[in-house]
Amino acid sequence: MKFEDLSENVQMIAAETLKEILVAHKTDHEASCKRFADCVRSAFETLYTQKIPASEPD
């Protein structure tokens, strides 16, 4: 799944996450920002494409 395929709500959460990372690291250096953005994108793509196993019946 690509980032643009994620729901708008999930994309907004990712954007807020990136904002918090950039504020915490106090950076506006373009290379650093791109690296952080790539990491957040990759993390959200991975998180939302992983298959969650069905729970075992009781």
mmCIF file as Biopython writes it, N, C-alpha, C and O atoms, coordinates in Angstrom:
data_model
#
loop_
_atom_site.group_PDB
_atom_site.id
_atom_site.type_symbol
_atom_site.label_atom_id
_atom_site.label_alt_id
_atom_site.label_comp_id
_atom_site.label_asym_id
_atom_site.label_entity_id
_atom_site.label_seq_id
_atom_site.pdbx_PDB_ins_code
_atom_site.Cartn_x
_atom_site.Cartn_y
_atom_site.Cartn_z
_atom_site.occupancy
_atom_site.B_iso_or_equiv
_atom_site.auth_seq_id
_atom_site.auth_asym_id
_atom_site.pdbx_PDB_model_num
ATOM 1   N N  . MET A ? 1  ? 0.853   -1.176  0.000  1.0 0.0 1  A 1 
ATOM 2   C CA . MET A ? 1  ? 0.000   0.000   0.000  1.0 0.0 1  A 1 
ATOM 3   C C  . MET A ? 1  ? 0.895   1.233   0.000  1.0 0.0 1  A 1 
ATOM 4   O O  . MET A ? 1  ? 1.894   1.295   0.715  1.0 0.0 1  A 1 
ATOM 5   N N  . LYS A ? 2  ? 0.521   2.197   -0.804 1.0 0.0 2  A 1 
ATOM 6   C CA . LYS A ? 2  ? 1.259   3.454   -0.853 1.0 0.0 2  A 1 
ATOM 7   C C  . LYS A ? 2  ? 0.616   4.449   0.106  1.0 0.0 2  A 1 
ATOM 8   O O  . LYS A ? 2  ? -0.551  4.317   0.477  1.0 0.0 2  A 1 
ATOM 9   N N  . PHE A ? 3  ? 1.404   5.443   0.498  1.0 0.0 3  A 1 
ATOM 10  C CA . PHE A ? 3  ? 0.935   6.439   1.453  1.0 0.0 3  A 1 
ATOM 11  C C  . PHE A ? 3  ? -0.347  7.118   0.969  1.0 0.0 3  A 1 
ATOM 12  O O  . PHE A ? 3  ? -1.276  7.332   1.748  1.0 0.0 3  A 1 
ATOM 13  N N  . GLU A ? 4  ? -0.390  7.453   -0.318 1.0 0.0 4  A 1 
ATOM 14  C CA . GLU A ? 4  ? -1.563  8.146   -0.845 1.0 0.0 4  A 1 
ATOM 15  C C  . GLU A ? 4  ? -2.819  7.279   -0.847 1.0 0.0 4  A 1 
ATOM 16  O O  . GLU A ? 4  ? -3.929  7.787   -0.999 1.0 0.0 4  A 1 
ATOM 17  N N  . ASP A ? 5  ? -2.641  5.971   -0.678 1.0 0.0 5  A 1 
ATOM 18  C CA . ASP A ? 5  ? -3.785  5.056   -0.593 1.0 0.0 5  A 1 
ATOM 19  C C  . ASP A ? 5  ? -4.376  4.982   0.811  1.0 0.0 5  A 1 
ATOM 20  O O  . ASP A ? 5  ? -5.476  4.460   0.994  1.0 0.0 5  A 1 
ATOM 21  N N  . LEU A ? 6  ? -3.654  5.499   1.798  1.0 0.0 6  A 1 
ATOM 22  C CA . LEU A ? 6  ? -4.159  5.504   3.173  1.0 0.0 6  A 1 
ATOM 23  C C  . LEU A ? 6  ? -5.315  6.485   3.287  1.0 0.0 6  A 1 
ATOM 24  O O  . LEU A ? 6  ? -5.408  7.432   2.506  1.0 0.0 6  A 1 
ATOM 25  N N  . SER A ? 7  ? -6.180  6.267   4.240  1.0 0.0 7  A 1 
ATOM 26  C CA . SER A ? 7  ? -7.316  7.173   4.415  1.0 0.0 7  A 1 
ATOM 27  C C  . SER A ? 7  ? -6.820  8.569   4.787  1.0 0.0 7  A 1 
ATOM 28  O O  . SER A ? 7  ? -5.709  8.732   5.292  1.0 0.0 7  A 1 
ATOM 29  N N  . GLU A ? 8  ? -7.642  9.548   4.536  1.0 0.0 8  A 1 
ATOM 30  C CA . GLU A ? 8  ? -7.288  10.936  4.845  1.0 0.0 8  A 1 
ATOM 31  C C  . GLU A ? 8  ? -6.990  11.104  6.341  1.0 0.0 8  A 1 
ATOM 32  O O  . GLU A ? 8  ? -6.074  11.835  6.717  1.0 0.0 8  A 1 
ATOM 33  N N  . ASN A ? 9  ? -7.762  10.428  7.181  1.0 0.0 9  A 1 
ATOM 34  C CA . ASN A ? 9  ? -7.532  10.521  8.629  1.0 0.0 9  A 1 
ATOM 35  C C  . ASN A ? 9  ? -6.147  10.001  9.010  1.0 0.0 9  A 1 
ATOM 36  O O  . ASN A ? 9  ? -5.458  10.611  9.828  1.0 0.0 9  A 1 
ATOM 37  N N  . VAL A ? 10 ? -5.740  8.888   8.427  1.0 0.0 10 A 1 
ATOM 38  C CA . VAL A ? 10 ? -4.431  8.316   8.721  1.0 0.0 10 A 1 
ATOM 39  C C  . VAL A ? 10 ? -3.330  9.237   8.193  1.0 0.0 10 A 1 
ATOM 40  O O  . VAL A ? 10 ? -2.303  9.407   8.850  1.0 0.0 10 A 1 
ATOM 41  N N  . GLN A ? 11 ? -3.528  9.825   7.031  1.0 0.0 11 A 1 
ATOM 42  C CA . GLN A ? 11 ? -2.552  10.769  6.493  1.0 0.0 11 A 1 
ATOM 43  C C  . GLN A ? 11 ? -2.419  11.983  7.404  1.0 0.0 11 A 1 
ATOM 44  O O  . GLN A ? 11 ? -1.320  12.514  7.570  1.0 0.0 11 A 1 
ATOM 45  N N  . MET A ? 12 ? -3.512  12.422  7.988  1.0 0.0 12 A 1 
ATOM 46  C CA . MET A ? 12 ? -3.460  13.564  8.916  1.0 0.0 12 A 1 
ATOM 47  C C  . MET A ? 12 ? -2.695  13.196  10.191 1.0 0.0 12 A 1 
ATOM 48  O O  . MET A ? 12 ? -1.941  14.011  10.722 1.0 0.0 12 A 1 
ATOM 49  N N  . ILE A ? 13 ? -2.889  11.984  10.672 1.0 0.0 13 A 1 
ATOM 50  C CA . ILE A ? 13 ? -2.148  11.520  11.851 1.0 0.0 13 A 1 
ATOM 51  C C  . ILE A ? 13 ? -0.656  11.471  11.527 1.0 0.0 13 A 1 
ATOM 52  O O  . ILE A ? 13 ? 0.170   11.876  12.345 1.0 0.0 13 A 1 
ATOM 53  N N  . ALA A ? 14 ? -0.312  10.984  10.353 1.0 0.0 14 A 1 
ATOM 54  C CA . ALA A ? 14 ? 1.089   10.927  9.936  1.0 0.0 14 A 1 
ATOM 55  C C  . ALA A ? 14 ? 1.683   12.332  9.840  1.0 0.0 14 A 1 
ATOM 56  O O  . ALA A ? 14 ? 2.821   12.556  10.252 1.0 0.0 14 A 1 
ATOM 57  N N  . ALA A ? 15 ? 0.921   13.269  9.301  1.0 0.0 15 A 1 
ATOM 58  C CA . ALA A ? 15 ? 1.400   14.655  9.186  1.0 0.0 15 A 1 
ATOM 59  C C  . ALA A ? 15 ? 1.634   15.256  10.571 1.0 0.0 15 A 1 
ATOM 60  O O  . ALA A ? 15 ? 2.629   15.947  10.791 1.0 0.0 15 A 1 
ATOM 61  N N  . GLU A ? 16 ? 0.735   14.999  11.484 1.0 0.0 16 A 1 
ATOM 62  C CA . GLU A ? 16 ? 0.882   15.504  12.857 1.0 0.0 16 A 1 
ATOM 63  C C  . GLU A ? 16 ? 2.094   14.853  13.527 1.0 0.0 16 A 1 
ATOM 64  O O  . GLU A ? 16 ? 2.828   15.512  14.264 1.0 0.0 16 A 1 
ATOM 65  N N  . THR A ? 17 ? 2.297   13.581  13.274 1.0 0.0 17 A 1 
ATOM 66  C CA . THR A ? 17 ? 3.458   12.872  13.814 1.0 0.0 17 A 1 
ATOM 67  C C  . THR A ? 17 ? 4.749   13.499  13.289 1.0 0.0 17 A 1 
ATOM 68  O O  . THR A ? 17 ? 5.683   13.742  14.053 1.0 0.0 17 A 1 
ATOM 69  N N  . LEU A ? 18 ? 4.795   13.756  11.998 1.0 0.0 18 A 1 
ATOM 70  C CA . LEU A ? 18 ? 5.975   14.394  11.401 1.0 0.0 18 A 1 
ATOM 71  C C  . LEU A ? 18 ? 6.208   15.773  12.002 1.0 0.0 18 A 1 
ATOM 72  O O  . LEU A ? 18 ? 7.344   16.136  12.308 1.0 0.0 18 A 1 
ATOM 73  N N  . LYS A ? 19 ? 5.144   16.536  12.169 1.0 0.0 19 A 1 
ATOM 74  C CA . LYS A ? 19 ? 5.269   17.872  12.767 1.0 0.0 19 A 1 
ATOM 75  C C  . LYS A ? 19 ? 5.884   17.784  14.160 1.0 0.0 19 A 1 
ATOM 76  O O  . LYS A ? 19 ? 6.781   18.555  14.500 1.0 0.0 19 A 1 
ATOM 77  N N  . GLU A ? 20 ? 5.397   16.844  14.960 1.0 0.0 20 A 1 
ATOM 78  C CA . GLU A ? 20 ? 5.917   16.683  16.322 1.0 0.0 20 A 1 
ATOM 79  C C  . GLU A ? 20 ? 7.395   16.298  16.311 1.0 0.0 20 A 1 
ATOM 80  O O  . GLU A ? 20 ? 8.163   16.770  17.149 1.0 0.0 20 A 1 
ATOM 81  N N  . ILE A ? 21 ? 7.795   15.446  15.371 1.0 0.0 21 A 1 
ATOM 82  C CA . ILE A ? 21 ? 9.197   15.052  15.261 1.0 0.0 21 A 1 
ATOM 83  C C  . ILE A ? 21 ? 10.054  16.260  14.889 1.0 0.0 21 A 1 
ATOM 84  O O  . ILE A ? 21 ? 11.109  16.480  15.484 1.0 0.0 21 A 1 
ATOM 85  N N  . LEU A ? 22 ? 9.605   17.039  13.909 1.0 0.0 22 A 1 
ATOM 86  C CA . LEU A ? 22 ? 10.375  18.201  13.474 1.0 0.0 22 A 1 
ATOM 87  C C  . LEU A ? 22 ? 10.497  19.237  14.588 1.0 0.0 22 A 1 
ATOM 88  O O  . LEU A ? 22 ? 11.559  19.834  14.762 1.0 0.0 22 A 1 
ATOM 89  N N  . VAL A ? 23 ? 9.430   19.452  15.335 1.0 0.0 23 A 1 
ATOM 90  C CA . VAL A ? 23 ? 9.477   20.393  16.462 1.0 0.0 23 A 1 
ATOM 91  C C  . VAL A ? 23 ? 10.424  19.874  17.539 1.0 0.0 23 A 1 
ATOM 92  O O  . VAL A ? 23 ? 11.223  20.634  18.087 1.0 0.0 23 A 1 
ATOM 93  N N  . ALA A ? 24 ? 10.336  18.595  17.838 1.0 0.0 24 A 1 
ATOM 94  C CA . ALA A ? 24 ? 11.194  18.010  18.879 1.0 0.0 24 A 1 
ATOM 95  C C  . ALA A ? 24 ? 12.671  18.098  18.512 1.0 0.0 24 A 1 
ATOM 96  O O  . ALA A ? 24 ? 13.521  18.285  19.383 1.0 0.0 24 A 1 
ATOM 97  N N  . HIS A ? 25 ? 12.972  17.962  17.228 1.0 0.0 25 A 1 
ATOM 98  C CA . HIS A ? 25 ? 14.364  18.003  16.781 1.0 0.0 25 A 1 
ATOM 99  C C  . HIS A ? 25 ? 14.803  19.405  16.375 1.0 0.0 25 A 1 
ATOM 100 O O  . HIS A ? 25 ? 15.962  19.620  16.020 1.0 0.0 25 A 1 
ATOM 101 N N  . LYS A ? 26 ? 13.886  20.347  16.428 1.0 0.0 26 A 1 
ATOM 102 C CA . LYS A ? 26 ? 14.180  21.757  16.124 1.0 0.0 26 A 1 
ATOM 103 C C  . LYS A ? 26 ? 14.998  21.896  14.844 1.0 0.0 26 A 1 
ATOM 104 O O  . LYS A ? 26 ? 16.062  22.514  14.824 1.0 0.0 26 A 1 
ATOM 105 N N  . THR A ? 27 ? 14.470  21.306  13.786 1.0 0.0 27 A 1 
ATOM 106 C CA . THR A ? 27 ? 15.191  21.366  12.520 1.0 0.0 27 A 1 
ATOM 107 C C  . THR A ? 27 ? 14.305  21.908  11.411 1.0 0.0 27 A 1 
ATOM 108 O O  . THR A ? 27 ? 13.096  21.677  11.379 1.0 0.0 27 A 1 
ATOM 109 N N  . ASP A ? 28 ? 14.938  22.632  10.508 1.0 0.0 28 A 1 
ATOM 110 C CA . ASP A ? 28 ? 14.272  23.027  9.271  1.0 0.0 28 A 1 
ATOM 111 C C  . ASP A ? 28 ? 15.217  22.771  8.097  1.0 0.0 28 A 1 
ATOM 112 O O  . ASP A ? 28 ? 14.984  23.230  6.979  1.0 0.0 28 A 1 
ATOM 113 N N  . HIS A ? 29 ? 16.284  22.028  8.380  1.0 0.0 29 A 1 
ATOM 114 C CA . HIS A ? 29 ? 17.235  21.638  7.340  1.0 0.0 29 A 1 
ATOM 115 C C  . HIS A ? 29 ? 16.533  20.677  6.391  1.0 0.0 29 A 1 
ATOM 116 O O  . HIS A ? 29 ? 15.978  19.665  6.819  1.0 0.0 29 A 1 
ATOM 117 N N  . GLU A ? 30 ? 16.560  20.997  5.111  1.0 0.0 30 A 1 
ATOM 118 C CA . GLU A ? 30 ? 15.783  20.247  4.122  1.0 0.0 30 A 1 
ATOM 119 C C  . GLU A ? 30 ? 16.113  18.753  4.113  1.0 0.0 30 A 1 
ATOM 120 O O  . GLU A ? 30 ? 15.203  17.927  4.043  1.0 0.0 30 A 1 
ATOM 121 N N  . ALA A ? 31 ? 17.386  18.396  4.182  1.0 0.0 31 A 1 
ATOM 122 C CA . ALA A ? 31 ? 17.776  16.981  4.137  1.0 0.0 31 A 1 
ATOM 123 C C  . ALA A ? 31 ? 17.255  16.234  5.364  1.0 0.0 31 A 1 
ATOM 124 O O  . ALA A ? 31 ? 16.782  15.103  5.251  1.0 0.0 31 A 1 
ATOM 125 N N  . SER A ? 32 ? 17.343  16.863  6.526  1.0 0.0 32 A 1 
ATOM 126 C CA . SER A ? 32 ? 16.838  16.235  7.755  1.0 0.0 32 A 1 
ATOM 127 C C  . SER A ? 32 ? 15.331  16.074  7.696  1.0 0.0 32 A 1 
ATOM 128 O O  . SER A ? 32 ? 14.798  15.028  8.067  1.0 0.0 32 A 1 
ATOM 129 N N  . CYS A ? 33 ? 14.648  17.100  7.234  1.0 0.0 33 A 1 
ATOM 130 C CA . CYS A ? 33 ? 13.187  17.043  7.128  1.0 0.0 33 A 1 
ATOM 131 C C  . CYS A ? 33 ? 12.761  15.932  6.180  1.0 0.0 33 A 1 
ATOM 132 O O  . CYS A ? 33 ? 11.820  15.193  6.470  1.0 0.0 33 A 1 
ATOM 133 N N  . LYS A ? 34 ? 13.448  15.812  5.049  1.0 0.0 34 A 1 
ATOM 134 C CA . LYS A ? 34 ? 13.111  14.765  4.088  1.0 0.0 34 A 1 
ATOM 135 C C  . LYS A ? 34 ? 13.344  13.387  4.689  1.0 0.0 34 A 1 
ATOM 136 O O  . LYS A ? 34 ? 12.533  12.482  4.494  1.0 0.0 34 A 1 
ATOM 137 N N  . ARG A ? 35 ? 14.438  13.220  5.414  1.0 0.0 35 A 1 
ATOM 138 C CA . ARG A ? 35 ? 14.745  11.934  6.039  1.0 0.0 35 A 1 
ATOM 139 C C  . ARG A ? 35 ? 13.661  11.555  7.048  1.0 0.0 35 A 1 
ATOM 140 O O  . ARG A ? 35 ? 13.197  10.415  7.070  1.0 0.0 35 A 1 
ATOM 141 N N  . PHE A ? 36 ? 13.258  12.526  7.890  1.0 0.0 36 A 1 
ATOM 142 C CA . PHE A ? 36 ? 12.190  12.263  8.856  1.0 0.0 36 A 1 
ATOM 143 C C  . PHE A ? 36 ? 10.877  11.934  8.139  1.0 0.0 36 A 1 
ATOM 144 O O  . PHE A ? 36 ? 10.163  11.012  8.533  1.0 0.0 36 A 1 
ATOM 145 N N  . ALA A ? 37 ? 10.566  12.690  7.087  1.0 0.0 37 A 1 
ATOM 146 C CA . ALA A ? 37 ? 9.325   12.450  6.335  1.0 0.0 37 A 1 
ATOM 147 C C  . ALA A ? 37 ? 9.324   11.062  5.711  1.0 0.0 37 A 1 
ATOM 148 O O  . ALA A ? 37 ? 8.307   10.368  5.736  1.0 0.0 37 A 1 
ATOM 149 N N  . ASP A ? 38 ? 10.447  10.661  5.157  1.0 0.0 38 A 1 
ATOM 150 C CA . ASP A ? 38 ? 10.546  9.325   4.564  1.0 0.0 38 A 1 
ATOM 151 C C  . ASP A ? 38 ? 10.339  8.239   5.619  1.0 0.0 38 A 1 
ATOM 152 O O  . ASP A ? 38 ? 9.685   7.231   5.355  1.0 0.0 38 A 1 
ATOM 153 N N  . CYS A ? 39 ? 10.893  8.443   6.801  1.0 0.0 39 A 1 
ATOM 154 C CA . CYS A ? 39 ? 10.743  7.467   7.891  1.0 0.0 39 A 1 
ATOM 155 C C  . CYS A ? 39 ? 9.286   7.357   8.346  1.0 0.0 39 A 1 
ATOM 156 O O  . CYS A ? 39 ? 8.779   6.256   8.563  1.0 0.0 39 A 1 
ATOM 157 N N  . VAL A ? 40 ? 8.622   8.500   8.489  1.0 0.0 40 A 1 
ATOM 158 C CA . VAL A ? 40 ? 7.215   8.497   8.906  1.0 0.0 40 A 1 
ATOM 159 C C  . VAL A ? 40 ? 6.359   7.835   7.833  1.0 0.0 40 A 1 
ATOM 160 O O  . VAL A ? 40 ? 5.495   7.016   8.145  1.0 0.0 40 A 1 
ATOM 161 N N  . ARG A ? 41 ? 6.595   8.185   6.575  1.0 0.0 41 A 1 
ATOM 162 C CA . ARG A ? 41 ? 5.838   7.581   5.469  1.0 0.0 41 A 1 
ATOM 163 C C  . ARG A ? 41 ? 6.001   6.064   5.479  1.0 0.0 41 A 1 
ATOM 164 O O  . ARG A ? 41 ? 5.022   5.322   5.404  1.0 0.0 41 A 1 
ATOM 165 N N  . SER A ? 42 ? 7.239   5.621   5.573  1.0 0.0 42 A 1 
ATOM 166 C CA . SER A ? 42 ? 7.518   4.188   5.570  1.0 0.0 42 A 1 
ATOM 167 C C  . SER A ? 42 ? 6.860   3.483   6.760  1.0 0.0 42 A 1 
ATOM 168 O O  . SER A ? 42 ? 6.296   2.397   6.616  1.0 0.0 42 A 1 
ATOM 169 N N  . ALA A ? 43 ? 6.939   4.105   7.915  1.0 0.0 43 A 1 
ATOM 170 C CA . ALA A ? 43 ? 6.347   3.506   9.116  1.0 0.0 43 A 1 
ATOM 171 C C  . ALA A ? 43 ? 4.837   3.358   8.972  1.0 0.0 43 A 1 
ATOM 172 O O  . ALA A ? 43 ? 4.285   2.312   9.311  1.0 0.0 43 A 1 
ATOM 173 N N  . PHE A ? 44 ? 4.165   4.389   8.476  1.0 0.0 44 A 1 
ATOM 174 C CA . PHE A ? 44 ? 2.710   4.326   8.337  1.0 0.0 44 A 1 
ATOM 175 C C  . PHE A ? 44 ? 2.304   3.346   7.241  1.0 0.0 44 A 1 
ATOM 176 O O  . PHE A ? 44 ? 1.311   2.635   7.388  1.0 0.0 44 A 1 
ATOM 177 N N  . GLU A ? 45 ? 3.056   3.300   6.147  1.0 0.0 45 A 1 
ATOM 178 C CA . GLU A ? 45 ? 2.751   2.324   5.102  1.0 0.0 45 A 1 
ATOM 179 C C  . GLU A ? 45 ? 2.880   0.902   5.655  1.0 0.0 45 A 1 
ATOM 180 O O  . GLU A ? 45 ? 2.022   0.053   5.412  1.0 0.0 45 A 1 
ATOM 181 N N  . THR A ? 46 ? 3.938   0.657   6.386  1.0 0.0 46 A 1 
ATOM 182 C CA . THR A ? 46 ? 4.159   -0.671  6.964  1.0 0.0 46 A 1 
ATOM 183 C C  . THR A ? 46 ? 3.079   -1.012  7.977  1.0 0.0 46 A 1 
ATOM 184 O O  . THR A ? 46 ? 2.518   -2.108  7.963  1.0 0.0 46 A 1 
ATOM 185 N N  . LEU A ? 47 ? 2.797   -0.064  8.851  1.0 0.0 47 A 1 
ATOM 186 C CA . LEU A ? 47 ? 1.807   -0.287  9.904  1.0 0.0 47 A 1 
ATOM 187 C C  . LEU A ? 47 ? 0.434   -0.634  9.328  1.0 0.0 47 A 1 
ATOM 188 O O  . LEU A ? 47 ? -0.241  -1.538  9.821  1.0 0.0 47 A 1 
ATOM 189 N N  . TYR A ? 48 ? 0.032   0.079   8.299  1.0 0.0 48 A 1 
ATOM 190 C CA . TYR A ? 48 ? -1.322  -0.106  7.779  1.0 0.0 48 A 1 
ATOM 191 C C  . TYR A ? 48 ? -1.417  -1.163  6.686  1.0 0.0 48 A 1 
ATOM 192 O O  . TYR A ? 48 ? -2.504  -1.393  6.156  1.0 0.0 48 A 1 
ATOM 193 N N  . THR A ? 49 ? -0.305  -1.814  6.333  1.0 0.0 49 A 1 
ATOM 194 C CA . THR A ? 49 ? -0.395  -2.904  5.365  1.0 0.0 49 A 1 
ATOM 195 C C  . THR A ? 49 ? -0.130  -4.245  6.006  1.0 0.0 49 A 1 
ATOM 196 O O  . THR A ? 49 ? -0.282  -5.277  5.352  1.0 0.0 49 A 1 
ATOM 197 N N  . GLN A ? 50 ? 0.264   -4.262  7.273  1.0 0.0 50 A 1 
ATOM 198 C CA . GLN A ? 50 ? 0.483   -5.530  7.959  1.0 0.0 50 A 1 
ATOM 199 C C  . GLN A ? 50 ? -0.855  -6.218  8.194  1.0 0.0 50 A 1 
ATOM 200 O O  . GLN A ? 50 ? -1.855  -5.586  8.535  1.0 0.0 50 A 1 
ATOM 201 N N  . LYS A ? 51 ? -0.840  -7.509  8.004  1.0 0.0 51 A 1 
ATOM 202 C CA . LYS A ? 51 ? -2.037  -8.304  8.258  1.0 0.0 51 A 1 
ATOM 203 C C  . LYS A ? 51 ? -2.104  -8.592  9.753  1.0 0.0 51 A 1 
ATOM 204 O O  . LYS A ? 51 ? -1.128  -9.044  10.353 1.0 0.0 51 A 1 
ATOM 205 N N  . ILE A ? 52 ? -3.251  -8.330  10.342 1.0 0.0 52 A 1 
ATOM 206 C CA . ILE A ? 52 ? -3.460  -8.632  11.742 1.0 0.0 52 A 1 
ATOM 207 C C  . ILE A ? 52 ? -4.147  -9.987  11.815 1.0 0.0 52 A 1 
ATOM 208 O O  . ILE A ? 52 ? -5.237  -10.162 11.271 1.0 0.0 52 A 1 
ATOM 209 N N  . PRO A ? 53 ? -3.511  -10.954 12.492 1.0 0.0 53 A 1 
ATOM 210 C CA . PRO A ? 53 ? -4.120  -12.292 12.545 1.0 0.0 53 A 1 
ATOM 211 C C  . PRO A ? 53 ? -5.463  -12.268 13.269 1.0 0.0 53 A 1 
ATOM 212 O O  . PRO A ? 53 ? -5.651  -11.553 14.254 1.0 0.0 53 A 1 
ATOM 213 N N  . ALA A ? 54 ? -6.373  -13.060 12.757 1.0 0.0 54 A 1 
ATOM 214 C CA . ALA A ? 54 ? -7.680  -13.169 13.409 1.0 0.0 54 A 1 
ATOM 215 C C  . ALA A ? 54 ? -7.494  -13.800 14.782 1.0 0.0 54 A 1 
ATOM 216 O O  . ALA A ? 54 ? -6.649  -14.676 14.966 1.0 0.0 54 A 1 
ATOM 217 N N  . SER A ? 55 ? -8.275  -13.356 15.722 1.0 0.0 55 A 1 
ATOM 218 C CA . SER A ? 55 ? -8.159  -13.918 17.076 1.0 0.0 55 A 1 
ATOM 219 C C  . SER A ? 55 ? -8.694  -15.349 17.077 1.0 0.0 55 A 1 
ATOM 220 O O  . SER A ? 55 ? -9.580  -15.714 16.305 1.0 0.0 55 A 1 
ATOM 221 N N  . GLU A ? 56 ? -8.129  -16.119 17.958 1.0 0.0 56 A 1 
ATOM 222 C CA . GLU A ? 56 ? -8.554  -17.507 18.100 1.0 0.0 56 A 1 
ATOM 223 C C  . GLU A ? 56 ? -9.942  -17.548 18.752 1.0 0.0 56 A 1 
ATOM 224 O O  . GLU A ? 56 ? -10.201 -16.794 19.689 1.0 0.0 56 A 1 
ATOM 225 N N  . PRO A ? 57 ? -10.822 -18.404 18.277 1.0 0.0 57 A 1 
ATOM 226 C CA . PRO A ? 57 ? -12.123 -18.531 18.932 1.0 0.0 57 A 1 
ATOM 227 C C  . PRO A ? 57 ? -11.967 -19.092 20.333 1.0 0.0 57 A 1 
ATOM 228 O O  . PRO A ? 57 ? -11.086 -19.913 20.587 1.0 0.0 57 A 1 
ATOM 229 N N  . ASP A ? 58 ? -12.812 -18.654 21.229 1.0 0.0 58 A 1 
ATOM 230 C CA . ASP A ? 58 ? -12.749 -19.120 22.626 1.0 0.0 58 A 1 
ATOM 231 C C  . ASP A ? 58 ? -13.341 -20.494 22.780 1.0 0.0 58 A 1 
ATOM 232 O O  . ASP A ? 58 ? -13.368 -21.033 23.886 1.0 0.0 58 A 1 
#
